[in-house]
Amino acid sequence: MSSRQYRRLNRGGDRQANAALHRIVHTRLRFDPRTQDYYERRIKEGKTRREIVRCRKRYAAREVFHLVRSA
């Protein structure tokens, strides 16, 4: 059994926004060198792919929020 335990903070929310964040993160993992470097660094720290994607989604959400808010 894993020593890590996660709880989803909010099961509801905007499914289209979540799908967009999913696409952003997976596209960045394939094509963005900074995201690829981040992925490799976190893998070496012992993080799982799911944990890394979760962190990147939060990061992308903050970026998008600031872009939308300033517009």
PyMOL Python script that loads the backbone (N, CA, C, O; Angstrom):
from pymol import cmd

cmd.read_pdbstr("""\
ATOM      1  N   MET A   1       0.835  -1.181   0.000  1.00  0.00           N
ATOM      2  CA  MET A   1       0.000   0.000   0.000  1.00  0.00           C
ATOM      3  C   MET A   1       0.882   1.248   0.000  1.00  0.00           C
ATOM      4  O   MET A   1       1.928   1.283   0.648  1.00  0.00           O
ATOM      5  N   SER A   2       0.454   2.249  -0.721  1.00  0.00           N
ATOM      6  CA  SER A   2       1.219   3.482  -0.830  1.00  0.00           C
ATOM      7  C   SER A   2       1.131   4.290   0.459  1.00  0.00           C
ATOM      8  O   SER A   2       0.096   4.311   1.126  1.00  0.00           O
ATOM      9  N   SER A   3       2.232   4.953   0.796  1.00  0.00           N
ATOM     10  CA  SER A   3       2.224   5.784   1.986  1.00  0.00           C
ATOM     11  C   SER A   3       1.598   7.147   1.714  1.00  0.00           C
ATOM     12  O   SER A   3       1.394   7.936   2.637  1.00  0.00           O
ATOM     13  N   ARG A   4       1.296   7.421   0.466  1.00  0.00           N
ATOM     14  CA  ARG A   4       0.707   8.705   0.088  1.00  0.00           C
ATOM     15  C   ARG A   4      -0.813   8.601   0.068  1.00  0.00           C
ATOM     16  O   ARG A   4      -1.382   7.601  -0.371  1.00  0.00           O
ATOM     17  N   GLN A   5      -1.442   9.639   0.544  1.00  0.00           N
ATOM     18  CA  GLN A   5      -2.895   9.674   0.511  1.00  0.00           C
ATOM     19  C   GLN A   5      -3.321  11.033  -0.011  1.00  0.00           C
ATOM     20  O   GLN A   5      -2.883  12.066   0.496  1.00  0.00           O
ATOM     21  N   TYR A   6      -4.170  11.032  -1.020  1.00  0.00           N
ATOM     22  CA  TYR A   6      -4.621  12.275  -1.617  1.00  0.00           C
ATOM     23  C   TYR A   6      -6.128  12.368  -1.531  1.00  0.00           C
ATOM     24  O   TYR A   6      -6.842  11.368  -1.615  1.00  0.00           O
ATOM     25  N   ARG A   7      -6.590  13.582  -1.362  1.00  0.00           N
ATOM     26  CA  ARG A   7      -8.023  13.835  -1.380  1.00  0.00           C
ATOM     27  C   ARG A   7      -8.291  14.851  -2.453  1.00  0.00           C
ATOM     28  O   ARG A   7      -7.598  15.863  -2.564  1.00  0.00           O
ATOM     29  N   ARG A   8      -9.282  14.578  -3.226  1.00  0.00           N
ATOM     30  CA  ARG A   8      -9.695  15.538  -4.227  1.00  0.00           C
ATOM     31  C   ARG A   8     -10.380  16.689  -3.517  1.00  0.00           C
ATOM     32  O   ARG A   8     -11.284  16.479  -2.708  1.00  0.00           O
ATOM     33  N   LEU A   9      -9.953  17.899  -3.819  1.00  0.00           N
ATOM     34  CA  LEU A   9     -10.503  19.035  -3.093  1.00  0.00           C
ATOM     35  C   LEU A   9     -11.931  19.333  -3.518  1.00  0.00           C
ATOM     36  O   LEU A   9     -12.777  19.643  -2.679  1.00  0.00           O
ATOM     37  N   ASN A  10     -12.204  19.243  -4.800  1.00  0.00           N
ATOM     38  CA  ASN A  10     -13.528  19.598  -5.288  1.00  0.00           C
ATOM     39  C   ASN A  10     -13.889  18.664  -6.434  1.00  0.00           C
ATOM     40  O   ASN A  10     -13.257  18.696  -7.490  1.00  0.00           O
ATOM     41  N   ARG A  11     -14.904  17.832  -6.225  1.00  0.00           N
ATOM     42  CA  ARG A  11     -15.290  16.885  -7.263  1.00  0.00           C
ATOM     43  C   ARG A  11     -16.091  17.553  -8.366  1.00  0.00           C
ATOM     44  O   ARG A  11     -16.199  17.028  -9.474  1.00  0.00           O
ATOM     45  N   GLY A  12     -16.644  18.702  -8.060  1.00  0.00           N
ATOM     46  CA  GLY A  12     -17.409  19.427  -9.062  1.00  0.00           C
ATOM     47  C   GLY A  12     -16.495  20.291  -9.897  1.00  0.00           C
ATOM     48  O   GLY A  12     -15.302  20.011 -10.023  1.00  0.00           O
ATOM     49  N   GLY A  13     -17.049  21.331 -10.462  1.00  0.00           N
ATOM     50  CA  GLY A  13     -16.215  22.263 -11.209  1.00  0.00           C
ATOM     51  C   GLY A  13     -16.519  22.228 -12.683  1.00  0.00           C
ATOM     52  O   GLY A  13     -17.400  21.504 -13.146  1.00  0.00           O
ATOM     53  N   ASP A  14     -15.782  23.013 -13.396  1.00  0.00           N
ATOM     54  CA  ASP A  14     -15.978  23.175 -14.830  1.00  0.00           C
ATOM     55  C   ASP A  14     -15.232  22.078 -15.581  1.00  0.00           C
ATOM     56  O   ASP A  14     -14.003  22.087 -15.647  1.00  0.00           O
ATOM     57  N   ARG A  15     -15.978  21.141 -16.142  1.00  0.00           N
ATOM     58  CA  ARG A  15     -15.356  20.006 -16.827  1.00  0.00           C
ATOM     59  C   ARG A  15     -14.612  20.439 -18.081  1.00  0.00           C
ATOM     60  O   ARG A  15     -13.574  19.867 -18.414  1.00  0.00           O
ATOM     61  N   GLN A  16     -15.132  21.442 -18.779  1.00  0.00           N
ATOM     62  CA  GLN A  16     -14.449  21.928 -19.978  1.00  0.00           C
ATOM     63  C   GLN A  16     -13.128  22.587 -19.620  1.00  0.00           C
ATOM     64  O   GLN A  16     -12.133  22.417 -20.324  1.00  0.00           O
ATOM     65  N   ALA A  17     -13.118  23.339 -18.525  1.00  0.00           N
ATOM     66  CA  ALA A  17     -11.872  23.973 -18.082  1.00  0.00           C
ATOM     67  C   ALA A  17     -10.857  22.909 -17.670  1.00  0.00           C
ATOM     68  O   ALA A  17      -9.672  23.020 -17.985  1.00  0.00           O
ATOM     69  N   ASN A  18     -11.321  21.888 -16.971  1.00  0.00           N
ATOM     70  CA  ASN A  18     -10.418  20.819 -16.562  1.00  0.00           C
ATOM     71  C   ASN A  18      -9.863  20.079 -17.781  1.00  0.00           C
ATOM     72  O   ASN A  18      -8.687  19.717 -17.807  1.00  0.00           O
ATOM     73  N   ALA A  19     -10.703  19.858 -18.781  1.00  0.00           N
ATOM     74  CA  ALA A  19     -10.249  19.195 -20.003  1.00  0.00           C
ATOM     75  C   ALA A  19      -9.221  20.056 -20.729  1.00  0.00           C
ATOM     76  O   ALA A  19      -8.257  19.536 -21.291  1.00  0.00           O
ATOM     77  N   ALA A  20      -9.426  21.371 -20.718  1.00  0.00           N
ATOM     78  CA  ALA A  20      -8.465  22.280 -21.351  1.00  0.00           C
ATOM     79  C   ALA A  20      -7.129  22.233 -20.617  1.00  0.00           C
ATOM     80  O   ALA A  20      -6.079  22.191 -21.257  1.00  0.00           O
ATOM     81  N   LEU A  21      -7.152  22.239 -19.285  1.00  0.00           N
ATOM     82  CA  LEU A  21      -5.908  22.142 -18.514  1.00  0.00           C
ATOM     83  C   LEU A  21      -5.200  20.821 -18.797  1.00  0.00           C
ATOM     84  O   LEU A  21      -3.974  20.778 -18.901  1.00  0.00           O
ATOM     85  N   HIS A  22      -5.969  19.754 -18.918  1.00  0.00           N
ATOM     86  CA  HIS A  22      -5.414  18.442 -19.245  1.00  0.00           C
ATOM     87  C   HIS A  22      -4.672  18.503 -20.581  1.00  0.00           C
ATOM     88  O   HIS A  22      -3.549  18.013 -20.695  1.00  0.00           O
ATOM     89  N   ARG A  23      -5.301  19.104 -21.584  1.00  0.00           N
ATOM     90  CA  ARG A  23      -4.665  19.218 -22.896  1.00  0.00           C
ATOM     91  C   ARG A  23      -3.410  20.074 -22.838  1.00  0.00           C
ATOM     92  O   ARG A  23      -2.394  19.737 -23.445  1.00  0.00           O
ATOM     93  N   ILE A  24      -3.482  21.186 -22.105  1.00  0.00           N
ATOM     94  CA  ILE A  24      -2.323  22.074 -21.981  1.00  0.00           C
ATOM     95  C   ILE A  24      -1.139  21.315 -21.398  1.00  0.00           C
ATOM     96  O   ILE A  24      -0.032  21.371 -21.935  1.00  0.00           O
ATOM     97  N   VAL A  25      -1.375  20.608 -20.303  1.00  0.00           N
ATOM     98  CA  VAL A  25      -0.279  19.919 -19.613  1.00  0.00           C
ATOM     99  C   VAL A  25       0.304  18.811 -20.474  1.00  0.00           C
ATOM    100  O   VAL A  25       1.524  18.676 -20.564  1.00  0.00           O
ATOM    101  N   HIS A  26      -0.546  18.023 -21.103  1.00  0.00           N
ATOM    102  CA  HIS A  26      -0.028  16.911 -21.903  1.00  0.00           C
ATOM    103  C   HIS A  26       0.677  17.404 -23.166  1.00  0.00           C
ATOM    104  O   HIS A  26       1.626  16.772 -23.629  1.00  0.00           O
ATOM    105  N   THR A  27       0.228  18.511 -23.719  1.00  0.00           N
ATOM    106  CA  THR A  27       0.922  19.089 -24.869  1.00  0.00           C
ATOM    107  C   THR A  27       2.283  19.625 -24.442  1.00  0.00           C
ATOM    108  O   THR A  27       3.280  19.444 -25.141  1.00  0.00           O
ATOM    109  N   ARG A  28       2.313  20.285 -23.293  1.00  0.00           N
ATOM    110  CA  ARG A  28       3.591  20.803 -22.792  1.00  0.00           C
ATOM    111  C   ARG A  28       4.560  19.672 -22.467  1.00  0.00           C
ATOM    112  O   ARG A  28       5.760  19.802 -22.707  1.00  0.00           O
ATOM    113  N   LEU A  29       4.058  18.573 -21.928  1.00  0.00           N
ATOM    114  CA  LEU A  29       4.933  17.439 -21.630  1.00  0.00           C
ATOM    115  C   LEU A  29       5.572  16.886 -22.905  1.00  0.00           C
ATOM    116  O   LEU A  29       6.695  16.383 -22.869  1.00  0.00           O
ATOM    117  N   ARG A  30       4.867  16.976 -24.016  1.00  0.00           N
ATOM    118  CA  ARG A  30       5.411  16.458 -25.281  1.00  0.00           C
ATOM    119  C   ARG A  30       6.343  17.434 -25.968  1.00  0.00           C
ATOM    120  O   ARG A  30       7.315  17.011 -26.593  1.00  0.00           O
ATOM    121  N   PHE A  31       6.071  18.756 -25.871  1.00  0.00           N
ATOM    122  CA  PHE A  31       6.777  19.709 -26.722  1.00  0.00           C
ATOM    123  C   PHE A  31       7.563  20.800 -25.998  1.00  0.00           C
ATOM    124  O   PHE A  31       8.460  21.392 -26.599  1.00  0.00           O
ATOM    125  N   ASP A  32       7.264  21.086 -24.748  1.00  0.00           N
ATOM    126  CA  ASP A  32       7.905  22.204 -24.056  1.00  0.00           C
ATOM    127  C   ASP A  32       9.135  21.726 -23.280  1.00  0.00           C
ATOM    128  O   ASP A  32       9.007  20.926 -22.353  1.00  0.00           O
ATOM    129  N   PRO A  33      10.324  22.211 -23.651  1.00  0.00           N
ATOM    130  CA  PRO A  33      11.551  21.751 -22.970  1.00  0.00           C
ATOM    131  C   PRO A  33      11.561  22.054 -21.469  1.00  0.00           C
ATOM    132  O   PRO A  33      12.075  21.254 -20.687  1.00  0.00           O
ATOM    133  N   ARG A  34      10.999  23.204 -21.053  1.00  0.00           N
ATOM    134  CA  ARG A  34      10.984  23.527 -19.619  1.00  0.00           C
ATOM    135  C   ARG A  34      10.140  22.522 -18.844  1.00  0.00           C
ATOM    136  O   ARG A  34      10.525  22.085 -17.760  1.00  0.00           O
ATOM    137  N   THR A  35       8.994  22.161 -19.401  1.00  0.00           N
ATOM    138  CA  THR A  35       8.123  21.194 -18.727  1.00  0.00           C
ATOM    139  C   THR A  35       8.772  19.819 -18.714  1.00  0.00           C
ATOM    140  O   THR A  35       8.657  19.092 -17.727  1.00  0.00           O
ATOM    141  N   GLN A  36       9.449  19.454 -19.785  1.00  0.00           N
ATOM    142  CA  GLN A  36      10.142  18.168 -19.837  1.00  0.00           C
ATOM    143  C   GLN A  36      11.263  18.107 -18.799  1.00  0.00           C
ATOM    144  O   GLN A  36      11.460  17.078 -18.153  1.00  0.00           O
ATOM    145  N   ASP A  37      11.996  19.215 -18.642  1.00  0.00           N
ATOM    146  CA  ASP A  37      13.054  19.269 -17.615  1.00  0.00           C
ATOM    147  C   ASP A  37      12.452  19.134 -16.221  1.00  0.00           C
ATOM    148  O   ASP A  37      12.986  18.424 -15.370  1.00  0.00           O
ATOM    149  N   TYR A  38      11.330  19.827 -15.997  1.00  0.00           N
ATOM    150  CA  TYR A  38      10.633  19.749 -14.718  1.00  0.00           C
ATOM    151  C   TYR A  38      10.217  18.303 -14.443  1.00  0.00           C
ATOM    152  O   TYR A  38      10.394  17.800 -13.333  1.00  0.00           O
ATOM    153  N   TYR A  39       9.666  17.642 -15.455  1.00  0.00           N
ATOM    154  CA  TYR A  39       9.209  16.250 -15.330  1.00  0.00           C
ATOM    155  C   TYR A  39      10.377  15.345 -14.925  1.00  0.00           C
ATOM    156  O   TYR A  39      10.253  14.543 -14.000  1.00  0.00           O
ATOM    157  N   GLU A  40      11.495  15.477 -15.611  1.00  0.00           N
ATOM    158  CA  GLU A  40      12.659  14.635 -15.308  1.00  0.00           C
ATOM    159  C   GLU A  40      13.175  14.884 -13.895  1.00  0.00           C
ATOM    160  O   GLU A  40      13.537  13.947 -13.185  1.00  0.00           O
ATOM    161  N   ARG A  41      13.206  16.152 -13.493  1.00  0.00           N
ATOM    162  CA  ARG A  41      13.680  16.496 -12.160  1.00  0.00           C
ATOM    163  C   ARG A  41      12.782  15.886 -11.079  1.00  0.00           C
ATOM    164  O   ARG A  41      13.273  15.355 -10.083  1.00  0.00           O
ATOM    165  N   ARG A  42      11.483  15.966 -11.283  1.00  0.00           N
ATOM    166  CA  ARG A  42      10.545  15.433 -10.291  1.00  0.00           C
ATOM    167  C   ARG A  42      10.551  13.899 -10.255  1.00  0.00           C
ATOM    168  O   ARG A  42      10.375  13.303  -9.192  1.00  0.00           O
ATOM    169  N   ILE A  43      10.751  13.268 -11.402  1.00  0.00           N
ATOM    170  CA  ILE A  43      10.856  11.799 -11.445  1.00  0.00           C
ATOM    171  C   ILE A  43      12.039  11.353 -10.592  1.00  0.00           C
ATOM    172  O   ILE A  43      11.944  10.382  -9.842  1.00  0.00           O
ATOM    173  N   LYS A  44      13.158  12.074 -10.714  1.00  0.00           N
ATOM    174  CA  LYS A  44      14.346  11.742  -9.915  1.00  0.00           C
ATOM    175  C   LYS A  44      14.095  11.933  -8.423  1.00  0.00           C
ATOM    176  O   LYS A  44      14.737  11.284  -7.597  1.00  0.00           O
ATOM    177  N   GLU A  45      13.159  12.824  -8.072  1.00  0.00           N
ATOM    178  CA  GLU A  45      12.796  13.037  -6.672  1.00  0.00           C
ATOM    179  C   GLU A  45      11.854  11.953  -6.148  1.00  0.00           C
ATOM    180  O   GLU A  45      11.566  11.900  -4.953  1.00  0.00           O
ATOM    181  N   GLY A  46      11.377  11.088  -7.047  1.00  0.00           N
ATOM    182  CA  GLY A  46      10.506  10.003  -6.629  1.00  0.00           C
ATOM    183  C   GLY A  46       9.024  10.269  -6.815  1.00  0.00           C
ATOM    184  O   GLY A  46       8.195   9.495  -6.337  1.00  0.00           O
ATOM    185  N   LYS A  47       8.676  11.348  -7.500  1.00  0.00           N
ATOM    186  CA  LYS A  47       7.268  11.656  -7.745  1.00  0.00           C
ATOM    187  C   LYS A  47       6.724  10.747  -8.855  1.00  0.00           C
ATOM    188  O   LYS A  47       7.468  10.286  -9.721  1.00  0.00           O
ATOM    189  N   THR A  48       5.413  10.504  -8.807  1.00  0.00           N
ATOM    190  CA  THR A  48       4.775   9.716  -9.867  1.00  0.00           C
ATOM    191  C   THR A  48       4.315  10.647 -10.980  1.00  0.00           C
ATOM    192  O   THR A  48       4.240  11.862 -10.792  1.00  0.00           O
ATOM    193  N   ARG A  49       4.008  10.076 -12.134  1.00  0.00           N
ATOM    194  CA  ARG A  49       3.525  10.875 -13.261  1.00  0.00           C
ATOM    195  C   ARG A  49       2.243  11.613 -12.892  1.00  0.00           C
ATOM    196  O   ARG A  49       2.066  12.774 -13.262  1.00  0.00           O
ATOM    197  N   ARG A  50       1.354  10.950 -12.168  1.00  0.00           N
ATOM    198  CA  ARG A  50       0.091  11.587 -11.774  1.00  0.00           C
ATOM    199  C   ARG A  50       0.331  12.790 -10.873  1.00  0.00           C
ATOM    200  O   ARG A  50      -0.333  13.817 -11.013  1.00  0.00           O
ATOM    201  N   GLU A  51       1.275  12.667  -9.952  1.00  0.00           N
ATOM    202  CA  GLU A  51       1.591  13.791  -9.064  1.00  0.00           C
ATOM    203  C   GLU A  51       2.151  14.963  -9.858  1.00  0.00           C
ATOM    204  O   GLU A  51       1.805  16.118  -9.608  1.00  0.00           O
ATOM    205  N   ILE A  52       3.014  14.656 -10.811  1.00  0.00           N
ATOM    206  CA  ILE A  52       3.634  15.696 -11.628  1.00  0.00           C
ATOM    207  C   ILE A  52       2.584  16.400 -12.473  1.00  0.00           C
ATOM    208  O   ILE A  52       2.587  17.627 -12.573  1.00  0.00           O
ATOM    209  N   VAL A  53       1.694  15.642 -13.077  1.00  0.00           N
ATOM    210  CA  VAL A  53       0.631  16.236 -13.903  1.00  0.00           C
ATOM    211  C   VAL A  53      -0.276  17.100 -13.033  1.00  0.00           C
ATOM    212  O   VAL A  53      -0.702  18.172 -13.463  1.00  0.00           O
ATOM    213  N   ARG A  54      -0.576  16.649 -11.815  1.00  0.00           N
ATOM    214  CA  ARG A  54      -1.411  17.432 -10.905  1.00  0.00           C
ATOM    215  C   ARG A  54      -0.756  18.782 -10.604  1.00  0.00           C
ATOM    216  O   ARG A  54      -1.427  19.814 -10.610  1.00  0.00           O
ATOM    217  N   CYS A  55       0.540  18.772 -10.345  1.00  0.00           N
ATOM    218  CA  CYS A  55       1.264  20.029 -10.073  1.00  0.00           C
ATOM    219  C   CYS A  55       1.263  20.940 -11.292  1.00  0.00           C
ATOM    220  O   CYS A  55       1.059  22.148 -11.173  1.00  0.00           O
ATOM    221  N   ARG A  56       1.488  20.363 -12.450  1.00  0.00           N
ATOM    222  CA  ARG A  56       1.526  21.156 -13.684  1.00  0.00           C
ATOM    223  C   ARG A  56       0.157  21.732 -14.010  1.00  0.00           C
ATOM    224  O   ARG A  56       0.067  22.834 -14.552  1.00  0.00           O
ATOM    225  N   LYS A  57      -0.914  21.007 -13.689  1.00  0.00           N
ATOM    226  CA  LYS A  57      -2.266  21.538 -13.916  1.00  0.00           C
ATOM    227  C   LYS A  57      -2.513  22.761 -13.046  1.00  0.00           C
ATOM    228  O   LYS A  57      -3.082  23.752 -13.504  1.00  0.00           O
ATOM    229  N   ARG A  58      -2.084  22.688 -11.792  1.00  0.00           N
ATOM    230  CA  ARG A  58      -2.241  23.852 -10.913  1.00  0.00           C
ATOM    231  C   ARG A  58      -1.445  25.034 -11.443  1.00  0.00           C
ATOM    232  O   ARG A  58      -1.926  26.167 -11.416  1.00  0.00           O
ATOM    233  N   TYR A  59      -0.237  24.784 -11.922  1.00  0.00           N
ATOM    234  CA  TYR A  59       0.609  25.837 -12.470  1.00  0.00           C
ATOM    235  C   TYR A  59      -0.046  26.457 -13.705  1.00  0.00           C
ATOM    236  O   TYR A  59      -0.091  27.680 -13.843  1.00  0.00           O
ATOM    237  N   ALA A  60      -0.551  25.609 -14.599  1.00  0.00           N
ATOM    238  CA  ALA A  60      -1.211  26.101 -15.816  1.00  0.00           C
ATOM    239  C   ALA A  60      -2.475  26.883 -15.462  1.00  0.00           C
ATOM    240  O   ALA A  60      -2.773  27.892 -16.100  1.00  0.00           O
ATOM    241  N   ALA A  61      -3.215  26.432 -14.463  1.00  0.00           N
ATOM    242  CA  ALA A  61      -4.431  27.137 -14.056  1.00  0.00           C
ATOM    243  C   ALA A  61      -4.098  28.543 -13.558  1.00  0.00           C
ATOM    244  O   ALA A  61      -4.815  29.494 -13.869  1.00  0.00           O
ATOM    245  N   ARG A  62      -3.018  28.682 -12.790  1.00  0.00           N
ATOM    246  CA  ARG A  62      -2.610  30.010 -12.330  1.00  0.00           C
ATOM    247  C   ARG A  62      -2.219  30.900 -13.505  1.00  0.00           C
ATOM    248  O   ARG A  62      -2.584  32.075 -13.543  1.00  0.00           O
ATOM    249  N   GLU A  63      -1.479  30.345 -14.463  1.00  0.00           N
ATOM    250  CA  GLU A  63      -1.079  31.116 -15.645  1.00  0.00           C
ATOM    251  C   GLU A  63      -2.299  31.604 -16.422  1.00  0.00           C
ATOM    252  O   GLU A  63      -2.391  32.778 -16.780  1.00  0.00           O
ATOM    253  N   VAL A  64      -3.225  30.695 -16.674  1.00  0.00           N
ATOM    254  CA  VAL A  64      -4.425  31.049 -17.445  1.00  0.00           C
ATOM    255  C   VAL A  64      -5.255  32.068 -16.676  1.00  0.00           C
ATOM    256  O   VAL A  64      -5.766  33.018 -17.269  1.00  0.00           O
ATOM    257  N   PHE A  65      -5.397  31.889 -15.374  1.00  0.00           N
ATOM    258  CA  PHE A  65      -6.168  32.826 -14.573  1.00  0.00           C
ATOM    259  C   PHE A  65      -5.608  34.235 -14.678  1.00  0.00           C
ATOM    260  O   PHE A  65      -6.360  35.193 -14.854  1.00  0.00           O
ATOM    261  N   HIS A  66      -4.287  34.366 -14.572  1.00  0.00           N
ATOM    262  CA  HIS A  66      -3.681  35.698 -14.661  1.00  0.00           C
ATOM    263  C   HIS A  66      -3.842  36.310 -16.052  1.00  0.00           C
ATOM    264  O   HIS A  66      -4.002  37.523 -16.185  1.00  0.00           O
ATOM    265  N   LEU A  67      -3.800  35.473 -17.083  1.00  0.00           N
ATOM    266  CA  LEU A  67      -4.013  35.981 -18.444  1.00  0.00           C
ATOM    267  C   LEU A  67      -5.448  36.470 -18.633  1.00  0.00           C
ATOM    268  O   LEU A  67      -5.672  37.534 -19.210  1.00  0.00           O
ATOM    269  N   VAL A  68      -6.401  35.706 -18.156  1.00  0.00           N
ATOM    270  CA  VAL A  68      -7.812  36.055 -18.294  1.00  0.00           C
ATOM    271  C   VAL A  68      -8.148  37.273 -17.442  1.00  0.00           C
ATOM    272  O   VAL A  68      -8.890  38.157 -17.870  1.00  0.00           O
ATOM    273  N   ARG A  69      -7.597  37.311 -16.238  1.00  0.00           N
ATOM    274  CA  ARG A  69      -7.886  38.407 -15.323  1.00  0.00           C
ATOM    275  C   ARG A  69      -7.369  39.749 -15.842  1.00  0.00           C
ATOM    276  O   ARG A  69      -8.025  40.774 -15.660  1.00  0.00           O
ATOM    277  N   SER A  70      -6.206  39.752 -16.483  1.00  0.00           N
ATOM    278  CA  SER A  70      -5.638  41.000 -16.981  1.00  0.00           C
ATOM    279  C   SER A  70      -6.317  41.469 -18.264  1.00  0.00           C
ATOM    280  O   SER A  70      -6.185  42.633 -18.639  1.00  0.00           O
ATOM    281  N   ALA A  71      -7.033  40.588 -18.933  1.00  0.00           N
ATOM    282  CA  ALA A  71      -7.674  40.957 -20.208  1.00  0.00           C
ATOM    283  C   ALA A  71      -8.986  41.647 -20.041  1.00  0.00           C
ATOM    284  O   ALA A  71      -9.624  42.008 -21.031  1.00  0.00           O
TER     285      ALA A  71
END
""", "prot")
cmd.dss("prot")
cmd.show_as("cartoon", "prot")
cmd.util.cbc("prot")
cmd.orient("prot")
